[in-house]
Amino acid sequence: MPLKGFESLCDQNAAQIVSRDSGNPQYHRGINKNRCYVTHYQIDGVVIKGDSACDFLLINEESRVAYLIELKGSDLIKAVRQLEATENMLRQELSSYVLQYRIVANKCKTQEIKSSAYRKYQIRWKGRLLQKTGFIEENI
């Protein structure tokens, strides 16, 4: 467990791990079909105070993959900046993990997805950034 002093939100071998803010419809569901050892943390407001961090961190401790998850209304540029800020603030704790970046938005404007500011992150994170509207469900 990389975040010492914080308790995981899920059981150690949970079959499904859902990241959702109360009152918002968008969510991320990690499906743990192999029942690997996983940890799940609320980052924004708990691990990191302030509004510059992403919402959740989901880690498959066995495969050493960490998912930084941002649930957002529609501002993709702010979302990628929050993911980046979280990565920077937790750099030491996450240094032994492969990072994956997830944005679940309510709605996205085409011009924002095609903007140079957003594309910069897509290029930097080389296929590790996934953005969808409504929800993301994936095997972790």
C-alpha positions in Angstrom: 0.0 0.0 0.0 1.8 3.1 -1.2 -0.1 5.8 0.7 0.9 5.3 4.2 -1.5 6.8 6.7 -4.5 6.4 4.5 -7.0 3.5 4.4 -8.1 1.9 1.2 -11.7 2.5 0.3 -12.2 -1.1 -1.0 -11.6 -4.6 0.2 -8.1 -6.0 -0.6 -9.4 -8.4 -3.3 -12.6 -6.6 -4.4 -14.2 -7.8 -7.6 -15.3 -4.3 -8.7 -14.1 -0.9 -7.5 -16.3 2.1 -8.3 -15.0 5.7 -8.2 -17.9 8.1 -8.0 -18.6 11.5 -6.4 -21.9 11.7 -4.6 -24.5 13.6 -6.6 -22.7 13.2 -9.9 -23.7 10.6 -12.5 -20.3 9.9 -14.0 -18.2 7.0 -12.7 -15.2 4.8 -13.2 -15.5 1.0 -12.6 -12.4 -1.1 -12.3 -13.2 -4.8 -12.8 -10.8 -7.0 -10.9 -11.6 -10.4 -12.5 -8.5 -12.1 -11.2 -9.2 -10.8 -7.7 -5.8 -9.2 -7.4 -4.7 -7.2 -4.4 -6.0 -3.7 -5.0 -6.1 -0.4 -3.2 -8.4 2.6 -3.8 -8.1 6.1 -2.4 -10.0 9.4 -2.5 -7.3 11.9 -3.3 -9.0 15.3 -3.7 -9.7 16.7 -0.2 -8.4 13.6 1.7 -4.9 12.7 0.7 -4.3 16.1 -1.0 -6.1 19.2 0.3 -7.3 21.8 -2.1 -8.9 21.6 -5.6 -5.8 20.9 -7.7 -5.7 17.1 -7.3 -7.6 14.4 -9.2 -10.5 12.6 -7.5 -9.4 9.0 -7.0 -6.4 6.7 -7.2 -7.0 3.0 -8.0 -4.0 0.6 -7.8 -3.5 -3.0 -8.8 -0.7 -3.8 -6.4 0.1 -7.1 -8.2 0.5 -5.8 -11.7 2.0 -2.5 -10.4 -0.5 -0.3 -12.3 -2.0 2.9 -10.8 -5.0 4.7 -12.3 -5.3 8.4 -11.6 -9.1 9.1 -12.1 -10.7 12.5 -12.6 -14.5 12.8 -12.7 -15.3 16.1 -14.4 -18.2 18.1 -15.7 -16.7 19.3 -19.0 -13.4 21.1 -18.6 -10.9 18.6 -20.0 -7.9 21.0 -19.8 -8.5 21.4 -16.1 -8.9 17.7 -15.7 -5.5 16.8 -17.3 -3.9 19.5 -15.2 -5.3 17.9 -12.1 -4.0 14.5 -13.1 -0.6 16.0 -13.8 -0.6 17.8 -10.4 -1.5 14.6 -8.6 1.2 12.7 -10.3 3.7 15.4 -9.3 2.6 15.5 -5.7 2.6 11.7 -5.3 5.7 11.1 -7.5 7.7 9.3 -4.7 4.8 7.1 -3.6 3.9 6.2 -7.2 7.5 5.8 -8.6 7.3 2.0 -8.9 3.9 1.9 -10.7 2.9 2.3 -14.4 0.5 5.3 -14.4 -2.7 5.3 -16.3 -4.8 8.5 -16.6 -8.6 8.5 -16.7 -11.1 11.3 -17.3 -14.8 10.7 -17.1 -16.8 13.8 -18.1 -20.4 14.7 -18.3 -19.9 16.3 -21.7 -17.0 17.2 -23.9 -16.7 19.8 -26.6 -15.1 18.6 -29.8 -12.9 21.7 -30.0 -11.6 21.0 -26.5 -10.7 17.4 -27.4 -8.8 18.6 -30.5 -7.2 21.6 -28.7 -3.4 21.8 -28.7 -3.4 22.0 -24.9 -5.2 18.7 -24.5 -3.3 17.0 -27.4 0.0 17.8 -25.5 -1.1 15.5 -22.7 -2.2 12.8 -25.1 1.2 12.8 -26.8 3.1 13.0 -23.5 1.2 10.1 -21.9 1.4 8.0 -25.1 -1.9 6.1 -25.1 -2.2 5.9 -21.3 -4.8 8.7 -21.2 -8.4 7.5 -21.7 -11.3 10.0 -21.7 -15.0 9.1 -22.1 -18.3 10.7 -21.4 -20.6 9.2 -18.7 -18.5 6.2 -17.5 -15.5 4.1 -18.0 -15.6 0.3 -17.2 -12.3 -1.6 -17.6 -10.4 -4.6 -16.5 -7.7 -3.6 -14.1 
